[in-house]
Amino acid sequence: MRQATVMGHIVAEAKHESLANRKILILDDQGGDDAPLQLAIDGVGAGIGSVVLVTESGSAGAEVTGIEYPPVRSVIVGIIDTDEAK
């Protein structure tokens, strides 16, 4: 799992049927200015500015989409309220 910040969302009229009615969010993995932005399916109702917990587990994609082998790699599985790392 990893932490990221939601920067925005995308609109895709043409997409796999398992992604119908699913938000696809744009994430910044906080890797600096040169790090590419990532996409993830929202499984928890995150919004722009949310700091989220992201997994790349296939079972998480299956759980969120309801199909056994979804065309999804990254899934938002939590919204982080506080971070007490030192």
C-alpha positions in Angstrom: 0.0 0.0 0.0 1.0 3.6 -0.5 -0.1 7.1 0.4 -1.1 9.6 -2.2 -3.1 12.9 -2.6 -6.1 13.2 -4.9 -5.4 15.9 -7.5 -8.4 15.6 -9.7 -10.6 13.2 -11.6 -11.0 12.1 -15.2 -14.0 11.6 -17.4 -13.9 8.7 -19.8 -17.0 8.2 -21.9 -15.6 5.0 -23.4 -14.4 2.5 -20.8 -14.6 -1.1 -19.8 -18.1 -2.0 -18.6 -16.9 -2.9 -15.1 -15.8 0.7 -14.6 -19.3 2.1 -15.3 -20.3 4.5 -12.5 -16.8 4.4 -10.9 -14.8 7.5 -10.2 -11.3 7.4 -11.7 -9.1 9.8 -9.7 -5.7 11.4 -10.5 -3.2 10.9 -7.7 0.1 12.5 -6.8 2.3 9.9 -5.0 4.3 12.8 -3.5 7.4 11.8 -5.4 8.3 15.3 -6.3 7.8 17.4 -9.4 9.3 14.8 -11.8 7.1 11.9 -10.6 4.3 11.0 -12.9 0.7 11.3 -11.8 -1.2 8.0 -11.3 -4.8 6.9 -11.8 -6.8 4.8 -9.4 -10.4 3.7 -9.0 -12.1 5.2 -5.9 -13.5 2.7 -3.5 -14.3 4.9 -0.6 -15.7 8.3 -1.8 -12.5 10.3 -1.8 -12.4 13.8 -3.2 -9.9 16.4 -4.5 -7.3 17.1 -1.8 -7.9 13.9 0.1 -4.9 12.0 1.3 -5.6 8.4 0.5 -4.4 4.9 1.0 -3.9 3.1 -2.3 -3.4 -0.6 -3.0 -2.4 -2.5 -6.1 -4.0 -5.8 -4.9 -6.0 -7.6 -7.6 -8.5 -8.7 -4.9 -9.2 -5.0 -4.0 -10.1 -4.3 -7.7 -12.3 -7.3 -7.7 -14.1 -6.2 -4.5 -14.7 -2.7 -5.8 -15.9 -3.6 -9.3 -17.7 -6.8 -8.4 -15.9 -8.8 -11.1 -13.3 -11.5 -10.7 -10.6 -10.1 -13.0 -11.1 -6.3 -13.3 -9.0 -4.2 -15.7 -7.8 -2.2 -12.7 -4.4 -2.0 -11.0 -4.7 0.8 -8.4 -7.6 1.1 -6.0 -8.2 3.7 -3.3 -9.1 1.8 -0.1 -8.9 4.4 2.6 -8.9 8.1 3.4 -6.1 9.1 5.8 -7.2 11.4 8.6 -3.9 11.8 10.4 -0.3 10.7 9.9 1.7 10.4 13.1 5.0 9.1 11.5 8.1 10.6 13.0 
